[in-house]
Amino acid sequence: MAEPLKNTFFVSSRAAQQLIDITGQVQATVDRSGIKNGVCFLFLPHTTAALTLNENWDPAVPADILHTLEHQTAPSSAAHRHQEGNSPAHVRSSLLGASQFLLIEDGRLLLGSWQGVFLAEFDGPRERRVIVKVMEG
């Protein structure tokens, strides 16, 4: 049985809000692990960013997701108790979540035809750390 591989990589956003396709970086970690069948756990240790799976073929989809989240969460205001001015980023992060759990088959991430893994930035631009753990089984 192969030893689990834990890896960290960094992603830099260029905008206040952005969905960044990190599928290639996650797959590269799986490749380095040598694990052919198992699980890949992703964790983002940040409170104003998130991880999500969605279509990575049409660039309109990430834009639509950001647009919808922006319109579903109130802009920062005096009514927010967290006064750093980024309360909406915290709410958006909580809505999407800080982790993803993916299956690995034949050394590849088990994703749908159009699916990709995205880091969702809500308080950028910043550098974010993504922790990946790959386990056999």
N, C-alpha and C positions, 0 to 999 in steps of 0.2 A: 504494500500500500504506500502510495506517495505521501510525502510530508506536505502538510498544508503550506501554501505560500501566502505571505502577507506582503503587500506592496503599497506604497504611497506614491501618488503622482500629483502634480500641481496643474491647475488650470487658471489662466488669467482671462478675466472678462474685460471687454473694451467699452461697455455701456452700463448705464444704471440698471437696466433690465435686459436680459439676454438669455436665450437658450443655446447652449453650446453642445454640439454633438461630441460625446466622448467615447462612442462605441469602439473606435479603433484603439484607443488607449486601454480600454478594459479588455478587449480581445488580445492585445499584446501581452497583458499580464497573464491571461489564461494560457497563451502560447508558451511563455517563459516557465509556467508551472509544470508543464509536461503532463498535466492531468487531462485525460481523455473523456471521462464521464464523472460528473460531480456537480458541485454547486459553486456559485460565485456570489459572494456577499459584498455589497457596496455600502459604504457609510460615509456621510459628509458631516464632519464635525463643525458645522456652522449654523447659526440661527437665522440668517437672512438669505439663505440659498437652499436649494433642494435638488433632489434627483427624481427624474421621471422617465418613463418609456413612452415613446410616441413615434409618429411618422417622421422619418429622416430623409425622405425623398423630395418632397415639395417644401421649399422654404417658407411658403405661406402658412403652413401648419404651426410652426413655432411662433410666428408672428401673431397668428390668431389666438394661440394659447395665452401669450403675454397680454394681448389686448383684452381678452375676456377676464383674466385675473385682475387686471388693472381696473376694469369696470365693476368687478364684483367686490372689491375692497375699497373702503373709503380712503380718500387722501388723508395724509397726516394732518391732524388738527389739534387745537387746544384741548379737545375732548379726550384725546389719547393721554393716558397717564405716563407712558414711556416717552419722555420729552427729547429724545435724541433726533426725532424727526423721521425715523425709519420704521414706525409701527406697522405700516402696510407691508413692508418687506418681511417682518416677523410673521404676520398673518398668512401671507402667501406661502412662505416656507412651511408653515404648519399644515396648510391645506394639501401640499404635495408630498411632504415628508422628506426625511433625511437619509433614507435607505432604500435599497432595491435588492431583491433576491432573484438570481437568475440560474437557470439550469445550463449544464454543459453536456453536449452530446458529441462524440467523435471529435473532441478538441475544439468545438465551436460553441459560442453562445447560442442558446436556443431562443431565437427571436423570430417574430413573424416576418413575412416578406418585406414589409416596409418599416419595421420597427427599428429604432435606435435608442441608445441611452443618452440622456441629456442631463447636463448640469444646468439648473435654472438659477440664474443670478437675479437677485431682486434689490441689491444694495451696492452696485458696482460703480465704477470699475474696481475690481479687487483680484487678488490671487487667492484661490481656494484649494484646499487639500482634499483629495479623494483617497479613501482607504479601501483597498480591495483585498479580500481574503478568498482564496480558491482552495476548495477541499474536494478530495476524491470521495465517491460514494453515491 
